[in-house]
Amino acid sequence: MARILVVDDEIGIRELLSEILYDEGHTVELAENAAQARAARLRSRPDLVLLDIWMPDTDGVSLLKEWNSQGLLDMPVVMMSGHATVDTAVEATRIGAVDFLEKPITLQKLLKTISSALARPVVSPMAASTVSIPDQRSTGVNQPLTTTPISAGHTEPVAEVDNSKLGSIPLDQPLREARDEFERIYFEYHLGRENHSMTRVSEKTGLERTHLYRKLKQLGIDSSRKRNTNQ
């Protein structure tokens, strides 16, 4: 399961790719322009970026150059376009893109390209100082996914994951059903930890609020903030 950032100014493309990637078990964050993509990248490093070339404010190639110059191109980036020339695709690859998808994108081509891109190691000279590494033993390294402070009101002992729940998921059931059970535990954990603040849960899980609400509804999870009936 990978965290994938989809950057495209066409809402239809974003929603289509989002649905496909969700069905494949990935976590998806959406951005409709370069500004949103920058913000998403600074919050946490995605495992993969699908980046449209033609966007109204800043085009994808310019954003790719920007990330490269800032040492932020430490994740595989796959460019997308329905109008790009061969020269544009070559330039993007030279800058650091790992592949190129031509629109309309077929399901088979999309999944094959993503699988290949995720399997490729991507190393940035500045990566060690800008992102956290799972097996990092040194101290003082930025860890974007864990440094958001918990508000003073979070005194409930809900920050701990109940591992007994994870261990109770039957492994002899279909993958989709097992994944639903895991996601239910995952989202209930974050809802409790963030006191049902959908904004913070959205940031923590990397899901756009619209898709977060849809996912919670699909899993049968009540996203409303619980009231204390003893007050």
N, C-alpha and C positions, 0 to 999 in steps of 0.2 A: 504494500500500500504506500503510495507516494503522495507528497504534497505538490500539487501542480497549479501554477499561476497561468491563467488564460487571459491574454491581453488582446482585445479586439473591439473596435468601435461599433461593430454591428451586433445588436442585441440578439438577433436570430442565431448568429454563429456562436456567440458566447453560451447561449442556453443549450444549443445542440451539443456542443463539445462538453459542457458541464454534465448534461444527462448521461452521455456516453461514458465519461470518466467516472462519474458516481457509480454507474452500474458495474464498472470494472473494479470498484473498491478503493478508488483514489479519493483523496481529500482535495477539493477544488476551491480556489479563490479566483474571483473575476475582477477584471479591471477594464474600463472602457476607453482609457486614454493613458498617455505616458505618466501624467501626474499621479493617477491612482496606482499605476504599476510601480512607480518609485516608492510610494508610501508602503505598498505591500512588501516590496523587497527590503525596505528598512526595518519593517516589523519583524520579519523572520525570513531566512533564506529558503526559498522553495527548492524542491528536489529537481524540478523541471519547469521551464517557462515556454509556453506556446505564444509567440509574439507576432502579431500582424505587422506587415511592413507599412501599409498605407493607413495612416491615422491623421486626423485633422490638426492636432496641435504639434506634436513631435512624432516624426515617423519612426518606425521600428528600428531601422538601421542606425539612426541618430541615437536612439536610446541604447542600443547595443554598444555603440562607440562610447557613450557616456559611462555605462557600467564598466566597460573594459578599462577606461582611463582612471576610474575611481577604485579599481581593484575589487569590484563587486561582481565580476563575471566569473563566479566560482560555482556555477550550476549550469547544466546543459540548457541551451536555448535553441528551440526549433522555430525557424521563421515560417510565416504563412502569408500567402498572397494569391490573388486571382489575376493580378495584372503585372507582376514583377517580371523584369527581363532576366535573361541568363546572367548578364553582367551584375545585376543587383544581387542575385542569389550567390554568385561567386564572391562578391564583395563582403556579404554578410558572413559567409563561411571563413573568409580571410580574417575578419575581425574577431571571430570566435564562435559563431553559430555552429552547431553540430550537424544540422540538417535543414532541409527546406521542404515544406508541404505546399503543393499547388491546389488552390480552391477550384472547384468543389472538392472537398477532401472525402475520400472513401473511408469507410469504417476499417477495412482491412489495412489500408495504408497508414491510417492514423495510429492504430494499435501497434503495428509493426515498428513504426518510427519511434513511438514513445518507448517501447520495450528496448529498442536498440540504444536510444539516447540515455536511458536510465542506467544501462549497463556500462556506459563509457565513463571512465574516471575523468573528472575535470578538475584541474589544479590551477589556482590563481596565486601569483606571488604574494598577494596581500591577504590571502584567505585566512591565515592563522590569526591575524589581528582583527578580523571583521566578523567572523562567524564562529560558532561553537562547534567543536568536533566531538563526536560521541565518546571516543576513548581518550580524550585530552586529559593528561595528568597534571599539567602545569596550572597555576592559578593566575587570576587576573585576566582571563579571557572573557570577552563579551559572550553572553548567552541570551540572545534575544527572546527565546521561547520561555525563559524562566525568571526574567528580571522584573516583570511587571509587578509592582507592589500590591499586596492584598490590602483592601481597605480596612480601616479600624473596626468596622462593624462585623468583620468576619471572625467571630469567635467560636463558631460551631466547629466540632471536630469532623468536618466533612472533607478536609483536604486530603485525607488518607484514602487511598483506593482499597476497597474491600476485595482483597485477592481471592477470598472464598467464593465470591460471585463469579470471578473470571474462571476459577477452577471448576465451577459447576456447569459450564457450557458444554453440552455433549458434543463430542467430536465425530460421532457417527451419523450426524445429520447433514443435509445438503449445505454447501458452502454459504449460500445466500441466507439461510435461516440462522446459521451460526454467526455470520457477520452481523445480522440484525440484532442478535442478543448482545454481542460485544458492543455494538454502537449504542444500544440502549443504556448499557452500564456506563459507557464513556460519556455520553451526553448528560446523563443524570448526575454523574460525578461533577462535571463542569458547571452545571446549573446550580448544584448545591454549593460548590466552592465559590461561585461568583454571585451568590444570593439571588439567582434568577435574573441577573442583569444581562439582557440579550446582547447589549453592546459589547460587554466584556467577554461573554461566551463566544460571540462572533469573532472577536480578536484572538482569543485563545485557541479556538478550533480552526481558524483560517477559513471559515465559511462566510459568504455574504449573507446578510440578515435574511433576505428573501428565501434563500436556499436553506438556511438554518431552520426557519419556521416550517418550511416544507418537509425537511428531514425529521423534525420532532413530531410533526403531525403524522408522518408515515410510520414512525416507530410507536405511536400512541403515547407520547410523553406530554404531560401537561406543562406548558412553558410559563404559565402564569406564576407570579410571585405569591408564595404561600403567606397567608395572614395568621398572625398569632391570636388564636381565639381566647387566650387567657387574659388578654389585655382589656 
